[in-house]
Amino acid sequence: MTVNLNNIKKIYFIGIKGVAMSGLAVICKEKGMSVSGSDVTEKFITDKILIDADIEIFENFLASNLDINPDLVVIGTSWDDNNIEVKEVKKRNIPFITDSEMRGLLSQEKLTIAVTGVHGKTTTTAMLAHVFSKGSLDPSYLIGTGSVPDLGNNAAWKNGKHFIVEGDEYIRSQLDKAPKFLDLEPTTTIITSLEWEHVDIFKDLAAIEKPFQELVKKTKKLIVACGDWPSVQKIIKGEEKKVVTYGFAKNNLYQAYDIRQEYDQTIFKVRKENVDLEEFKLKLFGEHNVLNALAVIIVSLAAGLRLEQIKDSLESFHGSERRFDVSEHNGIIFIDDYAHHPTEIKTTLKAIRHRYADKTVWCVFQPHMASRTKALFDDFSQSFNDANAVYFADIFASAREQNEDVTSKDLAEATKKCHQNVEYIGDLNQTVDYLKDKVKPGMVIVTMGAGDVYRVRDKLI
């Protein structure tokens, strides 16, 4: 359906606590709409964002919630006709769109920079929004996390001409399997990485490469792509005139090199076509964040920011919630991270091991979705070598999939073939009970996964 957001006075979100949905709700509020929405009673990392924005949340799905008579309803990806409110919206003929379509509409209003890739989207989007904000470009942005300390929120609609948005490769809805990012109208696209992911939707690597090729074609002006990934090199073929590549490999136009990991920062140099540009410093850790920063540098230069401005802004960026989130309590260091794919796990644990080389590192991992666990089973079992001990919690169940014949206990048994200290514990409460008398000052406790494993950290603290 055709929607003109300028004509919408009252908008309602079904599934408002999702990271993207909460950000869209904030944007609509800042655009002057009356905003409310519904979700489950469970607490999420986005609750505070919605409360601070004075957005009304109905904690339960009820047909009567729609008696407010919204002009438009936005339906989150997880909800379909089995949801009582979705049924009621259709019964009353209330206009509705998906959260993906809402992002597409917003992208038409500004010069949109889509940040895509199977790893690193959230950090790169937040970092770019921070650098643009520090550079007085006053960008609008939508970031797929609970909060970004340096920005104060996960979303904003500002006066600048740019809209920086995390481009999600997942499906639009349970009925429409097209990737969300194809609803965007990007002037610029960043592609941070590309390998097989979302195995419940994409049957193999070629299946996920296809929509990225479509995105490359529809991007109007500039593609900034990490050329270290073979699949990225494949999807940019034929579009080289608008592509700038970056990475560690020397065949990229921009190259990061001479990386030095210090205790409280990462230092690296950048060259373009073998010409040295500058040395940069990050408060973030891991080589993956060097690549994220390099993408930000390239796009920021293209937007007209000076190298010195970019350098200063990157040095002041502190990261995003649930991305290498460090806290300390009673001498115990807690790190919470969203990593849920074997590549992400290995990269993050490598960075943790480098920073805390002399400490005991325990990793509490909650697999996210049985289908991913099953498809990447062998890779998962070999991903934890940089942890001294690994504790597996039950798989985070997804409403999107049927039961699979794989469990966390199975994964723990497989991991024992590659690691000496592995235990399957059970649910999160059992995990807390098991660990609470064992964690000691001086240890590093890592909670890792895309579900709610961070609750283990919170309860231990």
C-alpha positions as CSV (number, residue, x, y, z in Angstrom):
1,M,0.0,0.0,0.0
2,T,1.0,3.6,-0.5
3,V,1.7,5.6,2.6
4,N,2.6,9.2,3.1
5,L,4.2,9.6,6.5
6,N,3.4,13.3,6.5
7,N,-0.3,12.5,6.7
8,I,0.1,10.1,9.7
9,K,-0.8,11.6,13.1
10,K,-1.3,8.5,15.2
11,I,0.8,5.3,14.7
12,Y,0.8,2.0,16.6
13,F,3.6,-0.7,16.7
14,I,2.9,-4.4,17.2
15,G,6.1,-5.8,18.7
16,I,7.4,-2.4,19.8
17,K,10.2,-3.7,22.1
18,G,12.2,-5.1,19.2
19,V,15.5,-3.1,18.7
20,A,14.5,-1.9,15.2
21,M,10.8,-1.3,16.2
22,S,11.7,0.7,19.3
23,G,14.0,2.9,17.2
24,L,11.3,3.4,14.5
25,A,8.9,4.4,17.3
26,V,11.4,7.0,18.6
27,I,11.8,8.4,15.1
28,C,8.1,8.6,14.6
29,K,7.8,10.5,17.9
30,E,10.5,12.9,16.8
31,K,8.7,13.4,13.5
32,G,5.7,14.7,15.5
33,M,3.4,11.6,15.6
34,S,1.5,10.2,18.5
35,V,3.1,6.8,19.1
36,S,2.1,3.7,21.1
37,G,2.5,0.0,20.8
38,S,2.3,-3.4,22.3
39,D,4.5,-6.4,23.2
40,V,5.0,-9.2,25.6
41,T,5.4,-8.5,29.4
42,E,9.0,-9.7,29.4
43,K,11.5,-6.9,30.0
44,F,13.9,-6.0,27.1
45,I,16.9,-3.8,26.7
46,T,14.7,-1.4,24.8
47,D,12.2,-0.7,27.6
48,K,14.2,2.2,28.9
49,I,14.4,3.8,25.5
50,L,10.6,3.7,25.1
51,I,9.9,5.0,28.6
52,D,12.4,7.8,28.2
53,A,10.7,8.8,24.9
54,D,7.3,8.8,26.8
55,I,5.9,6.2,24.4
56,E,3.0,4.2,25.7
57,I,3.5,0.4,25.8
58,F,0.7,-2.1,26.2
59,E,2.3,-5.2,27.8
60,N,0.0,-7.8,26.3
61,F,-1.6,-8.2,22.9
62,L,-5.3,-7.4,23.0
63,A,-7.8,-6.4,20.3
64,S,-9.0,-3.6,22.6
65,N,-5.5,-1.9,22.4
66,L,-6.5,-0.8,18.9
67,D,-9.4,1.2,20.2
68,I,-7.1,4.2,20.1
69,N,-7.9,4.2,16.3
70,P,-4.4,4.6,14.8
71,D,-3.9,6.0,11.3
72,L,-1.2,3.4,10.6
73,V,0.0,0.2,12.3
74,V,3.5,-1.1,11.9
75,I,3.9,-4.9,12.4
76,G,7.1,-6.4,13.6
77,T,8.8,-9.4,11.8
78,S,8.0,-11.9,14.5
79,W,4.2,-11.4,14.3
80,D,1.7,-12.8,11.8
81,D,-2.0,-13.6,11.6
82,N,-1.7,-15.8,14.7
83,N,-1.3,-12.6,16.7
84,I,-4.7,-11.3,18.0
85,E,-3.8,-7.7,17.2
86,V,-2.6,-8.5,13.7
87,K,-6.0,-10.2,13.1
88,E,-7.8,-7.2,14.5
89,V,-5.9,-4.7,12.3
90,K,-7.1,-6.7,9.2
91,K,-10.6,-7.1,10.5
92,R,-11.0,-3.3,11.1
93,N,-9.2,-2.5,7.8
94,I,-6.7,-0.3,9.6
95,P,-3.8,0.6,7.2
96,F,-0.6,-1.4,8.1
97,I,2.9,-1.9,6.9
98,T,5.9,-3.9,8.1
99,D,8.8,-2.4,10.0
100,S,10.9,-3.0,6.9
101,E,8.5,-1.0,4.8
102,M,8.7,1.8,7.4
103,R,12.5,1.9,7.0
104,G,12.1,2.1,3.3
105,L,9.7,5.1,3.5
106,L,12.2,6.9,5.8
107,S,15.1,6.1,3.5
108,Q,13.3,8.1,0.7
109,E,13.3,11.3,2.7
110,K,17.1,11.7,3.1
111,L,20.5,10.6,1.6
112,T,20.5,7.1,3.1
113,I,23.6,5.2,4.1
114,A,22.8,1.5,4.5
115,V,25.2,-0.5,6.7
116,T,24.9,-4.1,5.8
117,G,26.8,-7.4,6.2
118,V,26.3,-10.5,8.3
119,H,28.7,-9.3,11.0
120,G,29.5,-5.8,12.4
121,K,26.4,-3.9,11.2
122,T,25.4,-2.5,14.6
123,T,28.9,-1.3,15.7
124,T,29.6,0.2,12.2
125,T,26.2,2.0,12.1
126,A,26.7,3.4,15.6
127,M,30.3,4.4,14.9
128,L,29.3,6.2,11.7
129,A,26.4,8.0,13.4
130,H,28.8,9.1,16.1
131,V,31.5,10.4,13.6
132,F,28.8,12.2,11.6
133,S,27.4,13.8,14.7
134,K,30.8,14.9,16.0
135,G,31.4,16.3,12.5
136,S,28.3,18.5,12.8
137,L,26.4,16.7,10.0
138,D,23.5,16.2,12.3
139,P,22.5,12.8,10.9
140,S,19.4,10.8,11.5
141,Y,20.0,7.2,12.4
142,L,18.5,3.8,13.3
143,I,20.7,1.3,15.1
144,G,19.8,-2.3,16.0
145,T,20.7,-2.3,19.7
146,G,19.3,-1.1,22.9
147,S,21.4,2.0,23.3
148,V,24.6,3.7,22.2
149,P,26.1,5.7,25.1
150,D,27.8,8.3,22.9
151,L,24.5,9.0,21.1
152,G,22.1,8.6,24.0
153,N,19.7,6.5,22.0
154,N,19.4,3.9,19.3
155,A,17.6,6.2,16.9
156,A,17.0,9.8,16.0
157,W,15.5,12.0,13.3
158,K,17.6,15.1,12.9
159,N,17.9,18.1,10.6
160,G,20.9,16.8,8.6
161,K,20.6,15.4,5.1
162,H,21.8,11.9,6.0
163,F,19.9,8.8,7.3
164,I,22.3,6.2,8.6
165,V,20.5,2.9,8.9
166,E,21.4,-0.7,9.8
167,G,20.4,-2.7,6.8
168,D,19.0,-6.1,7.9
169,E,19.3,-9.1,5.5
170,Y,16.6,-11.0,7.4
171,I,13.1,-11.4,5.9
172,R,10.4,-8.7,5.8
173,S,7.8,-10.9,7.5
174,Q,6.7,-14.5,8.0
175,L,4.8,-14.2,4.7
176,D,7.3,-12.2,2.7
177,K,10.7,-13.8,2.5
178,A,12.5,-10.9,0.8
179,P,15.3,-9.4,2.8
180,K,14.5,-6.2,4.6
181,F,17.3,-4.1,3.2
182,L,15.8,-4.3,-0.3
183,D,13.1,-1.9,0.9
184,L,15.8,0.7,1.4
185,E,16.7,3.3,-1.2
186,P,20.4,3.8,-0.4
187,T,22.7,6.4,-1.8
188,T,25.6,4.7,-0.1
189,T,25.9,1.1,1.1
190,I,28.5,-0.4,3.4
191,I,29.0,-4.2,3.2
192,T,31.1,-5.3,6.2
193,S,31.1,-9.1,5.5
194,L,29.3,-11.9,3.8
195,E,29.2,-15.6,4.6
196,W,26.4,-18.2,5.2
197,E,24.1,-17.0,7.9
198,H,20.3,-17.1,8.8
199,V,20.3,-20.7,7.8
200,D,16.6,-20.9,8.5
201,I,16.0,-18.7,5.5
202,F,19.0,-19.1,3.2
203,K,19.6,-22.7,2.2
204,D,23.3,-22.0,1.2
205,L,25.9,-19.3,0.6
206,A,24.6,-18.6,-2.9
207,A,21.1,-17.9,-1.6
208,I,22.4,-15.2,0.7
209,E,24.7,-13.7,-1.9
210,K,21.8,-13.1,-4.3
211,P,20.0,-10.4,-2.4
212,F,23.3,-8.7,-1.6
213,Q,23.9,-8.5,-5.4
214,E,20.5,-6.9,-5.8
215,L,21.4,-4.4,-3.1
216,V,24.6,-3.5,-4.9
217,K,22.7,-2.9,-8.1
218,K,20.1,-0.6,-6.5
219,T,22.6,1.5,-4.5
220,K,22.7,4.8,-6.3
221,K,26.2,6.2,-5.7
222,L,28.8,4.4,-3.6
223,I,29.4,0.8,-2.3
224,V,32.1,0.5,0.4
225,A,32.8,-3.2,0.6
226,C,35.2,-5.4,2.6
227,G,37.1,-7.1,-0.1
228,D,38.7,-9.6,2.3
229,W,35.5,-11.8,1.9
230,P,35.4,-14.0,-1.2
231,S,31.6,-13.6,-1.4
232,V,31.9,-9.8,-1.3
233,Q,34.3,-9.9,-4.3
234,K,31.8,-12.1,-6.1
235,I,28.8,-9.8,-5.6
236,I,30.5,-6.5,-6.6
237,K,31.5,-7.8,-10.1
238,G,30.1,-5.7,-12.8
239,E,29.6,-2.7,-10.5
240,E,33.2,-1.8,-9.9
241,K,32.8,1.9,-10.9
242,K,30.8,2.7,-7.8
243,V,32.7,0.3,-5.5
244,V,35.5,1.1,-3.0
245,T,37.1,-1.9,-1.3
246,Y,38.8,-2.0,2.0
247,G,40.3,-4.6,4.3
248,F,43.7,-6.1,5.4
249,A,44.5,-7.6,2.0
250,K,46.8,-5.5,-0.2
251,N,44.4,-5.8,-3.3
252,N,41.9,-3.5,-1.5
253,L,41.8,0.2,-2.4
254,Y,42.0,1.1,1.4
255,Q,44.1,-1.1,3.6
256,A,44.4,-1.2,7.4
257,Y,47.8,-2.4,8.7
258,D,50.3,-2.2,11.6
259,I,47.6,-3.0,14.1
260,R,48.7,-2.8,17.8
261,Q,46.4,-4.0,20.5
262,E,47.1,-2.2,23.8
263,Y,45.2,-2.8,27.1
264,D,42.9,0.2,26.7
265,Q,42.9,0.9,22.9
266,T,43.6,-0.4,19.4
267,I,46.0,1.5,17.2
268,F,46.2,1.0,13.4
269,K,47.4,2.7,10.3
270,V,45.6,3.3,7.0
271,R,46.9,3.5,3.5
272,K,45.1,4.2,0.2
273,E,46.8,2.7,-2.9
274,N,50.0,2.3,-1.0
275,V,50.0,5.9,0.2
276,D,49.9,6.3,4.0
277,L,47.0,8.4,5.3
278,E,47.1,8.5,9.1
279,E,47.3,6.5,12.3
280,F,44.0,6.0,14.2
281,K,43.1,5.0,17.7
282,L,40.0,3.1,18.9
283,K,38.7,2.3,22.4
284,L,37.2,-0.8,20.9
285,F,39.1,-4.1,20.6
286,G,39.6,-6.7,18.0
287,E,40.7,-6.7,14.3
288,H,37.1,-6.8,13.3
289,N,36.5,-3.4,14.8
290,V,39.5,-2.0,12.9
291,L,37.7,-3.0,9.7
292,N,34.5,-1.5,10.9
293,A,36.3,1.8,11.6
294,L,38.0,1.7,8.1
295,A,34.5,1.5,6.5
296,V,33.5,4.5,8.6
297,I,36.6,6.4,7.6
298,I,35.9,5.9,3.9
299,V,32.3,7.0,4.1
300,S,33.1,10.0,6.3
301,L,35.7,11.2,3.8
302,A,33.1,10.8,1.0
303,A,30.7,13.0,3.0
304,G,33.3,15.7,3.2
305,L,34.7,15.3,6.7
306,R,38.4,16.0,7.3
307,L,40.7,13.2,8.3
308,E,41.6,14.9,11.5
309,Q,37.9,15.3,12.4
310,I,37.4,11.6,11.7
311,K,40.4,10.6,13.7
312,D,39.3,12.5,16.8
313,S,35.7,11.2,16.6
314,L,36.8,7.6,16.3
315,E,39.0,7.9,19.3
316,S,36.0,9.1,21.4
317,F,33.6,6.3,20.4
318,H,32.8,3.9,23.2
319,G,30.7,1.2,21.4
320,S,27.2,-0.1,21.6
321,E,25.2,-2.0,24.1
322,R,25.8,-5.8,24.0
323,R,28.9,-5.4,21.9
324,F,32.0,-6.1,24.0
325,D,30.2,-4.5,26.9
326,V,32.7,-4.4,29.8
327,S,31.8,-4.0,33.5
328,E,33.5,-4.9,36.7
329,H,32.0,-6.0,40.0
330,N,33.8,-7.1,43.2
331,G,37.0,-7.6,41.2
332,I,35.3,-9.8,38.5
333,I,35.4,-8.6,34.9
334,F,32.1,-9.2,33.0
335,I,32.0,-8.9,29.2
336,D,28.7,-9.3,27.5
337,D,28.6,-9.7,23.7
338,Y,26.0,-10.4,21.0
339,A,28.2,-12.9,19.1
340,H,26.1,-15.8,17.9
341,H,27.9,-17.1,14.7
342,P,31.2,-19.1,14.8
343,T,33.1,-16.3,13.1
344,E,31.9,-13.7,15.6
345,I,32.6,-16.0,18.6
346,K,36.2,-16.7,17.5
347,T,36.9,-13.1,16.7
348,T,35.5,-11.8,20.0
349,L,37.2,-14.4,22.2
350,K,40.5,-13.7,20.4
351,A,40.2,-10.0,21.2
352,I,39.3,-10.8,24.9
353,R,42.2,-13.2,25.2
354,H,44.6,-10.6,23.8
355,R,43.4,-8.0,26.2
356,Y,43.3,-10.3,29.3
357,A,46.2,-12.5,28.4
358,D,47.1,-13.3,32.1
359,K,43.5,-13.9,33.3
360,T,41.2,-16.9,33.5
361,V,38.4,-16.4,30.9
362,W,35.1,-18.3,31.2
363,C,32.6,-18.1,28.4
364,V,28.9,-18.7,29.0
365,F,27.4,-19.3,25.6
366,Q,23.7,-19.4,24.7
367,P,23.2,-20.7,21.1
368,H,20.7,-18.6,19.2
369,M,18.2,-20.7,17.2
370,A,18.4,-24.4,16.7
371,S,18.5,-24.2,12.9
372,R,21.8,-22.1,13.1
373,T,23.2,-24.4,15.7
374,K,22.5,-27.5,13.6
375,A,23.7,-26.0,10.2
376,L,27.0,-24.7,11.7
377,F,27.4,-27.4,14.3
378,D,31.0,-28.3,13.6
379,D,32.2,-24.7,13.3
380,F,30.6,-23.9,16.6
381,S,32.3,-26.7,18.3
382,Q,35.7,-25.4,17.3
383,S,35.1,-21.7,18.2
384,F,36.0,-21.5,21.9
385,N,39.7,-22.2,22.0
386,D,40.5,-18.8,23.5
387,A,38.4,-19.4,26.6
388,N,39.7,-21.4,29.5
389,A,36.3,-22.9,30.1
390,V,33.0,-23.0,28.2
391,Y,29.5,-23.3,29.7
392,F,26.6,-24.0,27.4
393,A,23.1,-22.8,28.3
394,D,20.0,-24.0,26.5
395,I,19.4,-22.8,23.0
396,F,17.5,-19.6,22.8
397,A,14.2,-20.7,21.3
398,S,12.8,-18.7,18.4
399,A,9.1,-18.5,17.5
400,R,10.3,-18.5,13.9
401,E,11.2,-22.1,13.7
402,Q,10.0,-25.6,14.5
403,N,11.8,-27.9,16.9
404,E,15.1,-29.1,15.5
405,D,16.9,-32.3,16.6
406,V,19.8,-30.6,18.2
407,T,20.5,-29.3,21.7
408,S,23.1,-27.4,23.7
409,K,24.0,-30.6,25.3
410,D,24.9,-32.1,21.9
411,L,27.0,-29.0,21.2
412,A,28.8,-29.3,24.5
413,E,29.7,-32.9,23.8
414,A,31.1,-32.0,20.4
415,T,33.0,-29.1,21.8
416,K,34.7,-31.4,24.3
417,K,36.6,-33.0,21.4
418,C,38.3,-29.6,20.8
419,H,38.4,-28.2,24.4
420,Q,39.4,-29.6,27.8
421,N,36.9,-27.7,30.0
422,V,33.4,-27.8,28.7
423,E,30.1,-28.2,30.5
424,Y,26.4,-28.2,29.6
425,I,24.5,-26.5,32.4
426,G,20.8,-26.0,31.4
427,D,18.6,-22.9,31.5
428,L,19.8,-19.5,32.6
429,N,18.7,-19.9,36.2
430,Q,20.6,-23.2,36.5
431,T,23.6,-21.5,34.9
432,V,23.6,-18.8,37.5
433,D,23.2,-21.3,40.3
434,Y,26.1,-23.3,39.0
435,L,28.5,-20.4,38.5
436,K,27.7,-18.1,41.5
437,D,30.0,-19.9,44.0
438,K,32.7,-20.6,41.4
439,V,33.4,-17.1,40.0
440,K,36.3,-15.4,41.8
441,P,37.9,-11.9,41.7
442,G,40.4,-11.6,38.9
443,M,38.4,-13.8,36.5
444,V,36.8,-12.7,33.2
445,I,33.2,-13.9,32.7
446,V,31.9,-13.7,29.1
447,T,28.2,-13.9,28.4
448,M,27.7,-14.5,24.7
449,G,24.8,-14.9,22.4
450,A,21.9,-13.1,20.6
451,G,19.3,-14.1,23.1
452,D,18.9,-13.1,26.7
453,V,22.2,-14.6,28.1
454,Y,23.1,-11.2,29.5
455,R,20.7,-12.1,32.3
456,V,23.4,-14.4,33.7
457,R,25.7,-11.5,34.1
458,D,23.0,-9.3,35.7
459,K,22.1,-12.0,38.2
460,L,25.7,-12.8,39.1
461,I,26.3,-9.1,39.7
